[in-house]
Amino acid sequence: MAKNVEKLLKKYLLNTSLLSILAVWTTSGFSRPLHNYEIAQTISFAPNFSTATLNICNQRKTPVEYYSTLDSAARYLKPIYTSNSKASHFINSAGKLVIRQKGCFEFLVNLSKYRQSAPSSNRQHHLLTSGLLFWYPNYIDTTAEWMAFRKHHLVQIKTNSTYSLPFTEISEHHFLYPPYLPFMSQSIPIGEFEQVNLEFNHSEKLKARLNFLDPFTKDEQSAITSWISIAISGVNQIADLPSDTIQVNLFKASHYSREVTPFALVERGEGTTISMKVRASATLEQLISDWTAFHEFSHLLLPFIRRQDAWMSEGFASYLQYFAMPYSELSAQHNSDSQSKDKSESAVDAFNDFMGGIDRGIRNHNRHPNKSLQTLSEQLRSTRAYRAVYWWGALIWFEIDLSLREQSTSLPELIDQFNRCCRFHRAMWTATELAKSLDKLIEKPFILQLIQERRHQSDYPKYSLLLNKIGVQDDGNRNIKLVDSDAFNRFFRIYRPSD
């Protein structure tokens, strides 16, 4: 297994290997000339992180309001005045910061009164809320206006401590804003913690910043870093990840956890963050065999979809998660390196796991008869029908993928095309909006009509005809029977092009 993982790492990662992966420490990613930009705001932290000074520079001669993604943020700010700056900036009754004239003006941020996480005996960092720190001009209403603003304005951070932002760093302590209008706050770690930056052979832009926010050992960090690297690479092999900087916050799971990753969450709204709790004692083999990281990073191939349409985003990630996993390398857990399964057997393993998910979805749906997929999705927190929603949604994406093959394209190709042309047209999408956008990119549109039919049905969909199209049958024992290996290999080759 170690030999196979090392091959994967050498294939995907720049300047790293299984033994030296922790050598890539906190360094700046890109380096671009700063004279091309204006500093829109500077955030300076007090040494104990109880306060921060926010300096906002307004380039307009007319008054400008600034808003935050956190509704209550203004309660924790107050203007800092000099003898010449009184009445030049203030906080209005709507909770907006107002700057009346051109120039740079300061606000004091009280971080101690609003803190998500403070240091404990084994933690020496704080988790701050981005909505307290980042403020955006209210005159920007459209994506085009935002992209024009982002092109010439930066955020600057001043601190001697380790920190992490889910933004693209263009030079040390200087960051670009997110590539869409911000709409939700995220966690910002700052203080003392281990940090690893990763770069990838297959993408010049793609970078990942791993923040170990609990005390993991070097060996544990190495195994987790290898796992995250392989997960990102596996997903990126399906379609290009559009996020150029992915922030990953890593915490220790309970010693009693039976699962390798009992908790994982994708945060979007001011960049991209994935937070995970990981069982520190898990071996590299156990980590790579776990689907969670592959699922979470698959989410990033689509933009944020509103929570009422969770079936679309969760179904998409569930559909792709097993296809992104390196099954040919995983087989070494059960075989010697010389006896590893061939590619077709590995593909069957992946699809069997996918069908296992479908079976779990069916059993979960049986507890909620007569409810449509859309209803279950909208009532997800109360019904807790997660498996039904996730895997019912996955079947819809499976059907979309097979229909695209009939038009001489595929789901990965369509997603790549969408992300290049249309992804940042809006920050938050509905299922209908996404389907309409995808339909515009194909010769014979069908996606909107298909999802409208499927999501309002109350019966779990039959899928035997879909299986027949790729040359497999359900053997009745939760396994697939391969009846046309050529058809199956043609289907699966899209997802493992380099195998």
Backbone hydrogen bonds, N-H to C=O, Kabsch-Sander energy under -0.5 kcal/mol:
donor,donor_aa,acceptor,acceptor_aa,energy
5,V,1,M,-2.6
6,E,2,A,-2.5
7,K,3,K,-1.8
8,L,4,N,-1.9
9,L,5,V,-2.5
10,K,6,E,-2.4
11,K,7,K,-2.0
12,Y,8,L,-2.1
13,L,9,L,-3.0
14,L,199,E,-1.7
21,I,17,S,-0.9
23,A,20,S,-2.0
24,V,21,I,-0.9
25,W,23,A,-1.3
27,T,25,W,-0.7
30,F,169,E,-1.9
32,R,170,I,-1.6
36,N,33,P,-1.2
37,Y,34,L,-2.2
38,E,152,H,-3.0
40,A,38,E,-0.9
40,A,154,L,-2.1
41,Q,154,L,-1.3
42,T,55,N,-2.4
43,I,156,Q,-2.7
44,S,42,T,-0.5
44,S,53,T,-2.3
45,F,158,K,-2.1
46,A,51,T,-2.4
49,F,46,A,-1.8
52,A,109,V,-1.7
53,T,44,S,-3.0
54,L,52,A,-0.6
54,L,107,F,-3.2
55,N,42,T,-2.9
55,N,53,T,-0.6
56,I,54,L,-0.6
56,I,105,F,-2.7
57,C,40,A,-2.8
58,N,56,I,-0.6
58,N,103,G,-3.2
59,Q,57,C,-0.6
64,V,99,I,-2.7
66,Y,97,L,-2.6
67,Y,136,Y,-2.7
71,D,69,T,-0.6
73,A,70,L,-1.7
75,R,72,S,-1.7
76,Y,73,A,-2.0
77,L,74,A,-1.4
78,K,108,L,-1.5
80,I,106,E,-2.6
81,Y,79,P,-0.6
85,S,82,T,-1.0
86,K,82,T,-0.7
88,S,85,S,-2.0
89,H,85,S,-0.5
90,F,98,V,-2.0
92,N,90,F,-0.5
92,N,96,K,-2.4
95,G,92,N,-1.8
97,L,66,Y,-2.1
98,V,90,F,-3.4
99,I,64,V,-2.5
100,R,88,S,-3.0
100,R,98,V,-0.5
101,Q,88,S,-0.5
103,G,58,N,-2.5
105,F,56,I,-2.6
106,E,80,I,-0.6
107,F,54,L,-2.3
108,L,78,K,-3.2
109,V,52,A,-3.3
110,N,76,Y,-3.3
110,N,108,L,-0.6
111,L,50,S,-1.4
111,L,109,V,-1.2
112,S,50,S,-1.8
114,Y,111,L,-0.7
116,Q,127,L,-1.3
117,S,127,L,-1.2
120,S,123,R,-0.6
123,R,120,S,-0.8
124,Q,192,E,-0.6
126,H,190,I,-3.3
127,L,117,S,-1.9
128,L,126,H,-0.6
128,L,188,I,-2.8
130,S,128,L,-0.5
130,S,186,Q,-2.9
132,L,129,T,-1.7
133,L,129,T,-0.5
133,L,130,S,-1.2
134,F,130,S,-2.2
135,W,133,L,-0.5
136,Y,67,Y,-2.7
138,N,65,E,-3.3
140,I,137,P,-1.2
141,D,139,Y,-0.7
146,W,142,T,-2.2
147,M,143,T,-2.8
148,A,144,A,-1.8
149,F,145,E,-2.1
150,R,146,W,-3.1
151,K,147,M,-1.4
152,H,149,F,-1.4
153,H,149,F,-0.7
154,L,38,E,-2.2
155,V,175,F,-2.5
156,Q,41,Q,-2.4
157,I,173,H,-2.1
158,K,43,I,-2.9
159,T,157,I,-0.5
162,T,191,G,-1.5
164,S,189,P,-1.5
170,I,168,T,-0.6
170,I,174,H,-1.9
171,S,174,H,-1.2
174,H,171,S,-2.6
175,F,155,V,-2.8
176,L,168,T,-2.7
177,Y,153,H,-0.5
183,F,269,G,-1.5
188,I,128,L,-2.7
190,I,126,H,-2.3
191,G,162,T,-2.6
192,E,124,Q,-2.4
193,F,191,G,-0.6
194,E,212,F,-0.9
196,V,210,L,-2.4
197,N,24,V,-1.4
198,L,208,A,-3.1
200,F,203,S,-0.6
200,F,206,L,-0.8
201,N,12,Y,-3.9
202,H,12,Y,-0.6
203,S,200,F,-1.0
207,K,244,D,-1.4
208,A,198,L,-1.8
209,R,246,I,-2.9
210,L,196,V,-3.4
210,L,208,A,-0.6
211,N,209,R,-0.5
211,N,248,V,-3.2
212,F,194,E,-2.5
212,F,210,L,-0.6
213,L,211,N,-1.1
213,L,250,L,-2.2
216,F,214,D,-1.7
221,Q,217,T,-2.8
222,S,218,K,-2.5
223,A,219,D,-2.2
224,I,220,E,-2.4
225,T,221,Q,-2.8
226,S,222,S,-2.2
227,W,223,A,-2.2
228,I,224,I,-2.7
229,S,225,T,-2.4
230,I,226,S,-2.3
231,A,227,W,-2.4
232,I,228,I,-2.6
233,S,229,S,-2.2
234,G,230,I,-2.5
235,V,231,A,-2.1
236,N,232,I,-2.6
237,Q,233,S,-1.4
238,I,234,G,-0.7
238,I,235,V,-1.1
239,A,235,V,-1.8
244,D,242,P,-0.6
246,I,207,K,-2.3
247,Q,245,T,-0.5
247,Q,272,T,-2.2
248,V,209,R,-2.9
249,N,247,Q,-0.5
249,N,274,I,-2.3
250,L,211,N,-3.1
250,L,248,V,-0.5
251,F,276,M,-2.8
253,A,278,V,-2.4
257,S,254,S,-1.7
263,F,277,K,-0.8
265,L,275,S,-2.4
267,E,265,L,-0.6
267,E,273,T,-4.0
268,R,266,V,-0.5
269,G,271,G,-1.0
272,T,166,P,-0.7
273,T,267,E,-2.6
274,I,247,Q,-2.8
275,S,265,L,-2.7
276,M,249,N,-2.6
277,K,263,F,-2.4
278,V,251,F,-3.0
278,V,276,M,-0.5
279,R,260,V,-2.9
280,A,278,V,-0.8
282,A,279,R,-2.0
287,L,283,T,-2.4
288,I,284,L,-2.5
289,S,285,E,-1.6
290,D,286,Q,-0.6
290,D,287,L,-1.2
295,H,291,W,-2.2
296,E,292,T,-2.7
297,F,293,A,-2.5
298,S,294,F,-1.2
299,H,295,H,-1.3
300,L,296,E,-0.6
300,L,297,F,-0.7
301,L,298,S,-1.7
302,L,299,H,-1.8
304,F,427,A,-0.6
306,R,429,W,-3.1
309,D,306,R,-1.6
310,A,307,R,-1.4
312,M,309,D,-1.7
313,S,309,D,-1.0
314,E,310,A,-3.0
315,G,310,A,-0.6
315,G,311,W,-1.3
316,F,312,M,-1.5
317,A,313,S,-2.0
318,S,314,E,-2.4
319,Y,315,G,-2.3
320,L,316,F,-1.8
321,Q,317,A,-1.8
322,Y,318,S,-0.6
324,A,320,L,-1.6
325,M,321,Q,-0.6
325,M,322,Y,-0.6
327,Y,325,M,-2.0
329,E,326,P,-0.8
330,L,326,P,-2.2
331,S,327,Y,-1.8
332,A,329,E,-1.4
333,Q,330,L,-2.4
334,H,331,S,-1.4
335,N,331,S,-1.0
339,Q,336,S,-1.7
340,S,337,D,-1.0
346,S,342,D,-2.1
347,A,343,K,-2.3
348,V,344,S,-2.0
349,D,345,E,-2.2
350,A,346,S,-2.2
351,F,347,A,-2.4
352,N,348,V,-2.6
353,D,349,D,-2.1
354,F,350,A,-1.9
355,M,351,F,-2.6
356,G,352,N,-2.0
357,G,353,D,-1.7
358,I,354,F,-1.8
359,D,355,M,-2.4
360,R,356,G,-2.0
361,G,357,G,-2.2
362,I,358,I,-2.2
363,R,359,D,-2.2
364,N,360,R,-2.0
365,H,361,G,-2.3
366,N,362,I,-1.7
367,R,364,N,-1.1
368,H,365,H,-2.2
371,K,368,H,-1.1
373,L,457,Q,-1.1
374,Q,455,R,-2.7
376,L,372,S,-2.6
377,S,373,L,-2.3
378,E,374,Q,-2.3
379,Q,375,T,-1.8
380,L,377,S,-1.1
382,S,379,Q,-0.6
383,T,379,Q,-3.0
384,R,380,L,-2.4
386,Y,384,R,-1.3
389,V,385,A,-2.4
390,Y,386,Y,-3.1
391,W,387,R,-2.4
392,W,388,A,-2.0
393,G,389,V,-2.0
394,A,390,Y,-1.6
395,L,391,W,-1.8
396,I,392,W,-1.6
397,W,393,G,-2.0
398,F,394,A,-2.2
399,E,395,L,-2.3
400,I,396,I,-2.5
401,D,397,W,-2.7
402,L,398,F,-2.3
403,S,399,E,-2.2
404,L,400,I,-2.2
405,R,401,D,-1.7
406,E,402,L,-1.1
407,Q,404,L,-1.5
408,S,405,R,-1.7
409,T,404,L,-2.0
414,L,410,S,-2.3
415,I,411,L,-2.7
416,D,412,P,-2.3
417,Q,413,E,-2.1
418,F,414,L,-2.7
419,N,415,I,-2.7
420,R,416,D,-1.7
421,C,417,Q,-1.9
422,C,418,F,-3.1
423,R,418,F,-1.4
425,H,422,C,-2.2
426,R,423,R,-0.7
429,W,304,F,-2.5
434,L,430,T,-2.3
435,A,431,A,-2.5
436,K,432,T,-2.5
437,S,433,E,-2.1
438,L,434,L,-2.5
439,D,435,A,-2.4
440,K,436,K,-1.4
441,L,438,L,-1.5
442,I,439,D,-1.3
450,L,446,F,-2.4
451,I,447,I,-2.6
452,Q,448,L,-2.1
453,E,449,Q,-1.8
454,R,450,L,-2.7
455,R,451,I,-2.5
456,H,452,Q,-0.6
457,Q,454,R,-1.2
467,L,463,Y,-2.0
468,N,464,S,-2.1
469,K,465,L,-1.3
470,I,466,L,-0.7
470,I,467,L,-1.1
471,G,468,N,-1.4
472,V,467,L,-2.1
473,Q,481,K,-2.0
475,D,473,Q,-0.6
475,D,479,N,-2.8
481,K,473,Q,-3.6
482,L,480,I,-0.5
483,V,471,G,-2.5
483,V,481,K,-0.6
484,D,471,G,-2.1
488,F,484,D,-2.1
489,N,485,S,-2.7
490,R,486,D,-2.1
491,F,487,A,-1.9
492,F,488,F,-2.5
493,R,489,N,-2.2
494,I,490,R,-0.6
494,I,491,F,-0.6
495,Y,492,F,-1.7
496,R,492,F,-0.9
499,D,496,R,-1.6
